[in-house]
Amino acid sequence: SSTSTGSFGRLTVGDSGNVYETYKVNITGDKGLYINHTGGAWDAQGIRLNTSATSGRGATIYGDDFTTGALVWLETNSSDTGEHYALNIHQNHASATGAIPLKVTNHVSAVNSIPLRVTQDATDAMAAVFQGGEGKTGRVGIYADEGDDNDDKWMFEATTGAQFQLRSYQPGSWATSFLVDQANTKFHLYENLDLSSGDFDVSGSSTSTGSFGHLHHQHT
């Protein structure tokens, strides 16, 4: 054993001939770093990084030689049926309206290039769930052209009243284009209906308080 009450200018890992930047560790081999963490409490953390970086990066993992490997591999093998996470990203400041907890960018221009893939092997489970908080709607946005114009922005929204809608920001605020009202078994179209043949255009409005037994259309 060794005990020191002093300080070290450098920490060198490896043979004595390899000296790197102050407190920088260079490890080679099949396993560069192995941490066996046995803590059971929520605050018992195997690795914790506190950073005061503003425009910098708290942590960077970089690799340029991958073929079939993975730069980051997260795996959980617990049989516990309670809710737990392999990855939990939490943006915790309510005033940070421009914060993006997760950003995925892919610079490959190919049809089969997929920046994010979610695979579900279970029979009755869902591959992904996007949910709102307690009493909040669930929203998923799809933006074209970096979302820098109103015309670029679309949003799917699930409300707390059993409604699902497609909305556009084209007019300068979120406007509903299509709405499914499951609670009342109705759906609503807020735009002209075009079935692309030129003979089925519907414009204006139509209201009926009766019922139809059959609706038949014959195109000649």
C-alpha positions in Angstrom: 0.0 0.0 0.0 1.0 3.6 -0.5 -0.2 6.7 1.3 0.6 10.3 0.4 -0.6 13.6 1.8 1.1 15.6 -1.0 -0.1 16.4 -4.5 0.9 15.2 -8.0 1.4 17.3 -11.0 0.8 14.3 -13.4 -1.1 11.1 -13.3 0.5 8.5 -15.6 -1.2 5.2 -16.3 1.0 2.6 -18.0 4.8 2.2 -18.1 7.0 4.9 -16.8 8.2 6.0 -20.2 4.7 7.3 -21.3 4.0 10.7 -19.9 0.9 12.6 -21.1 -0.8 15.9 -20.4 -1.6 16.8 -16.8 -4.2 14.4 -15.4 -4.7 12.8 -18.8 -4.9 9.1 -18.9 -4.0 7.0 -22.0 -5.0 3.4 -21.7 -4.5 0.7 -24.4 -5.6 -2.8 -24.5 -8.9 -4.8 -24.9 -10.4 -3.1 -21.8 -9.3 0.5 -21.4 -11.2 1.1 -18.2 -13.3 -1.3 -16.1 -15.4 0.0 -13.1 -17.2 -2.5 -10.9 -19.9 -0.4 -9.2 -21.9 -2.0 -6.4 -23.9 1.0 -5.1 -27.6 0.4 -4.6 -28.9 3.8 -3.7 -30.1 6.4 -6.3 -27.2 8.7 -5.5 -24.6 5.9 -5.6 -23.0 6.6 -8.9 -20.4 4.7 -10.7 -19.2 7.7 -12.7 -20.2 11.3 -12.0 -19.1 14.3 -14.1 -19.8 17.8 -12.9 -19.0 20.5 -15.5 -19.3 24.3 -15.7 -18.9 24.2 -19.4 -20.9 26.9 -21.3 -20.0 26.6 -25.0 -17.7 23.6 -24.4 -18.5 19.9 -24.0 -19.0 18.1 -20.7 -17.9 14.8 -22.2 -16.8 13.6 -25.7 -16.5 10.0 -26.9 -14.9 9.9 -30.4 -14.1 7.0 -32.7 -13.3 6.9 -36.5 -12.5 3.2 -37.1 -15.8 1.6 -36.5 -17.2 -1.0 -38.9 -19.7 -3.2 -37.1 -19.0 -2.0 -33.6 -20.7 0.6 -31.4 -19.2 3.8 -30.0 -21.5 3.6 -27.0 -23.2 0.4 -25.8 -25.8 0.6 -23.0 -27.2 -2.7 -21.8 -29.4 -3.7 -18.9 -30.2 -7.3 -18.0 -32.3 -6.8 -14.9 -35.4 -9.1 -14.5 -37.1 -6.5 -12.3 -40.6 -5.6 -13.7 -40.6 -2.1 -12.3 -39.9 1.0 -14.4 -36.2 1.5 -14.9 -34.0 3.0 -17.6 -30.9 2.1 -19.6 -30.7 5.8 -20.5 -32.4 8.7 -18.7 -32.0 12.2 -20.1 -33.5 14.9 -17.9 -33.5 18.6 -18.8 -34.4 20.0 -15.4 -34.8 23.8 -15.9 -38.3 25.0 -16.8 -37.0 28.4 -18.1 -34.6 26.7 -20.7 -37.2 27.0 -23.5 -34.5 26.5 -26.2 -32.9 23.4 -24.6 -32.8 20.2 -26.7 -32.2 17.2 -24.4 -31.3 14.9 -27.2 -30.1 15.8 -30.7 -29.2 13.2 -33.4 -27.5 14.4 -36.6 -26.6 12.2 -39.6 -24.5 13.6 -42.4 -24.8 10.6 -44.8 -26.9 11.4 -47.9 -28.4 8.0 -48.6 -31.9 6.6 -48.6 -31.1 3.7 -46.3 -29.0 5.9 -43.9 -31.0 5.9 -40.6 -29.8 8.2 -37.8 -32.1 6.6 -35.2 -33.5 3.1 -35.2 -35.7 1.6 -32.5 -36.3 -2.2 -32.6 -38.9 -4.0 -30.5 -38.6 -7.8 -30.3 -41.5 -8.3 -27.8 -44.8 -9.4 -29.4 -47.3 -7.0 -27.8 -45.0 -4.1 -26.8 -44.5 -0.8 -28.5 -41.2 0.3 -30.0 -41.4 3.8 -28.8 -43.7 6.0 -26.7 -43.8 9.8 -26.7 -45.8 11.0 -23.7 -46.8 14.2 -22.1 -46.5 14.9 -18.4 -49.5 14.7 -16.0 -52.4 16.5 -17.5 -50.3 17.6 -20.6 -50.8 16.7 -24.2 -48.3 14.5 -26.1 -46.6 16.2 -29.1 -44.2 15.1 -31.8 -42.8 17.6 -34.3 -41.5 17.0 -37.8 -39.6 19.9 -39.3 -38.2 20.3 -42.8 -35.3 22.6 -43.9 -34.0 23.0 -40.3 -37.4 24.4 -39.2 -36.4 28.0 -39.9 -39.7 28.9 -41.7 -43.3 28.5 -40.7 -44.0 26.3 -43.7 -41.4 23.8 -42.5 -43.2 22.9 -39.2 -45.7 20.0 -38.6 -46.8 18.5 -35.4 -48.7 15.4 -34.2 -50.6 15.9 -31.0 -52.5 13.6 -28.7 -54.8 15.4 -26.3 -56.2 14.4 -22.9 -59.7 14.2 -24.4 -59.0 11.2 -26.7 -58.2 13.3 -29.8 -55.3 13.0 -32.2 -54.5 15.7 -34.6 -52.1 16.8 -37.3 -51.2 20.5 -37.0 -49.2 22.9 -39.2 -47.4 26.2 -38.3 -47.8 27.6 -41.8 -50.2 30.4 -40.8 -47.8 31.6 -38.0 -49.5 29.7 -35.2 -50.4 26.0 -34.8 -53.5 25.2 -36.8 -55.2 21.9 -37.0 -55.3 20.2 -40.5 -56.7 16.8 -39.5 -58.4 15.6 -36.2 -59.6 12.3 -35.0 -62.1 12.5 -32.2 -62.2 8.9 -30.8 -64.5 9.8 -27.9 -67.2 11.0 -30.3 -66.2 8.6 -33.2 -65.6 11.5 -35.6 -62.9 12.9 -37.7 -62.5 16.4 -39.0 -60.7 17.8 -42.1 -59.9 21.5 -41.9 -58.6 21.8 -45.5 -60.0 21.2 -49.0 -60.1 17.5 -49.8 -58.3 16.4 -53.0 -58.1 12.8 -54.0 -55.6 13.6 -56.7 -57.6 12.6 -59.7 -59.1 16.0 -60.4 -62.7 14.7 -60.2 -63.1 14.5 -56.4 -62.3 18.0 -55.2 -64.4 19.2 -52.3 -64.4 22.8 -51.2 -66.5 25.0 -49.1 -68.6 23.4 -46.3 -71.3 20.8 -45.9 -73.6 20.1 -43.0 -76.1 17.3 -42.6 -78.3 16.4 -39.7 -79.7 13.3 -41.3 -78.2 9.9 -42.1 -77.2 8.0 -45.2 -78.0 4.3 -45.8 -75.7 4.1 -48.9 -73.4 6.5 -50.7 -72.6 5.3 -54.3 -70.4 7.1 -56.8 -69.9 5.9 -60.4 -67.1 7.5 -62.4 -67.6 7.6 -66.1 
